[in-house]
Every structure is written in structure tokens, then in C-alpha cells.
Amino acid sequence: MRILIVMDPGILVPPKGYGGHERLVYMFAKEYARLGHEVHLLVTEGSVVEGCTIHSLGKERFPPKKWDALLAIPKAWKFLWKHRNYFDLIHNFGRLAYLIPILNHPIKKIMSYGRVINGRNIKLINKLSNKNLVFTAPSNWCVKTGNTAGKWVTVFNAIDFSKYTPQVEVTADAPLIFLSRLERLKGAHEAIQIALETNNKLILAGNISGLKEEQSYFKNEIEPHIDGKQIIYVGTLDDKGKNKYLGAAKAMLFPARTGEAFGMVMVEAMACGTPVLAYNIAAMPEVIKDTITGFVVTEITEMKEALKKIENVNRNLCRQYAEKTFDVKLVAKQYLELFQ
């Protein structure tokens, strides 16, 4: 089968640093190719994916300029229309607008979302004649935000479990870890509070936002607690760093109070055998198997109480369950089976 994967321009595939969807695009492209399919990508110029053909949709720049993003639309239209009879499947992780020229063409089309969806756009696109179009989102919660028209399927996000080494045992004094953007809604201040009140070390990892209010949040509510002994900030982490710090932690704290459509970093922790504690909002109860891969709680005092039970979580089973649910080999097949 000939497959084209589309992603908005701006970040290379694979990304050098930040780039959640770009990591997914890279993994699925490699897996589709491994399964024997001919894989092309319409992505940022300069991207490289082994065994795949790259077509440029725009230049590397993050965040992209508004004009560059707008220019990508007619460029995608021209490419898709020109090659409408060549590909068997278009898997689009970018703008829904890219698909307009081929909406009513019989080519199979998957439109994958990774965050809260604009239901208005879904209604508008489905007023146009279309064929073989399936919408996906990485959780039932996220699907509900966009399921106003058309065919919808929940397909979880994925990681390549072969890149993560499970640590089946850690010491009782192993640290906790918080790995996310250091923004208020992600809850780093609550992770610090939990660590201090339970007398645990905490590894803080993640990038500091460039937004003025978030920089003020970091300076006033996070930085004063960083002492290099109990609260330790290690900056952003690459894959090697994630393996090191996630595997060495006895638990990941994910006290986000925002509409997380999935939360890939939680699965990365599970891949290392590290259980996750999160609030019962958005997609959290779908990603975490309560008592098996962590605990889903309702408020901060309950999260502190759950830490007392963290040793009851079998880290080997945590990894096994997550791998059987979120590994890229499994999820890629789920995508390819959508039209069977």
C-alpha cells in the first residue's frame, strides 16, 4: 500500500527537541515502512525518516510564522490533488483544511487529532461531500470534543517501547519525578508541595514557557523551592535523559488540571516501569490503569495518600500492561485496520 503522512510545517521529523505530533509521525512512518508499505511524508523541509520519501510542505521554524502556516494550505492542496490517484491512504496529522481537494475522492483518509477539537470545523467539513474519511483522537474524552459529525474512532497515542528500559526495582528513597512544561495548569507547584509534605525528593524536568505570566509563575512559585537537594531541576530531557530519570523514580506526579487529550509522558514513565499519579480529569483515567500502572485520584490530599501505596504497584506489570496497550506496533495496525 502507498501511504502519505501529512504534518504541519515548522518542526523537523523527527524533532530535535519539542514536537509531540512530529514524534508520532516519525514512529508511524517507520512502522508503516517496516510492515512493507511505501511511505511518503509531506512535512517540514529537511526531515529525514529512514526508508521513506520526504516532500517539503514548508521550512523549519518554531513557532511558525502565520504567513508560512497559511502558505502551507495551497501547497498541500496542489500536492494532494496532483497525487490523488497515486496514494492508497492519506494519514493527516496536520490541518483539516489540507484534505479539502480530495474529500470526495475515494482515496482513504485518516484525520488524526491530538488535542481538544473545534467541533465547528468538523460540522463544516462534513457538510461537503466526502468519501472514506475517518476522524481519530487519542482518547474517548478527546473524541467527545469533536464528535459533532462524521465517523469517529478512538486510537491511543503510541511510543516505541524498545527505546525505554524498564527498572523493575527502585529503592525506598528513590525520588519522585515531574516531567512536563513548567506552566501553572501542568501543576509543578503541586508536585513540589506533595514532595515537601511527604518528605520525598523531586526531580523537576521540562521547558520553561516563554509567556510572561508563566515565566513569572516559574520565578515566584517554582524557582524558590529548587535547592539541588530535595527539589532538583534538570531542564528538558532527551530520550536518553527520560530513560535515566523516569526509570530511577518511584513515581511520576502528573497533577495537571487542564484538558489533557492523552499525556504521552505518562506512557513514557510506564515504559520505564514507573507508575503515574494523576487527577481524574480529561483522558487521565483512560491512560492510567488504576492500581496497575498508577493511581487516579480526585485531589491533592488523595495523591499524597496514594504515594503510601506506590510500593504495591508491580513495576514489571506496569510496563507489560502499558506495552500491550500503547506500543507503536499495535497502534499502527489499529490505524491500518480502520477501513477493513
Buried (B, 14 or more C-beta within 10 A) or exposed (E): EEBBBBBBBBBBBBBEEEBBBBBBBBBBBBBBBBBEBBBBBBBBEEBEBEEBEBBBBBEBEBEBEEEBBEBBBEBBBEBBEEBBEEBEBBBBBBBBBBBBBBBEBEBBBBBBBBBBBEBEBBEEBBEEEBEBBBBBBBBEBBBBBBBBBBEBBBBBBBBBBEBBBBBEEBEEEBBBBBBBBBBBBBBBBBBBBBBEEBEBBBBBBBBBBEEEEBBEBBEEBBEEBBEEEBBBBBEBBEBEBBBBBBBBBBBBBBBBEEBBBBBBBBBBBBBBBBBBBBBBBBBBBBBBBEBBBBBBBEEBEBBBEBBEEBEEBBBEBBBBBBBEBBBBBBBBEBBBEBEE
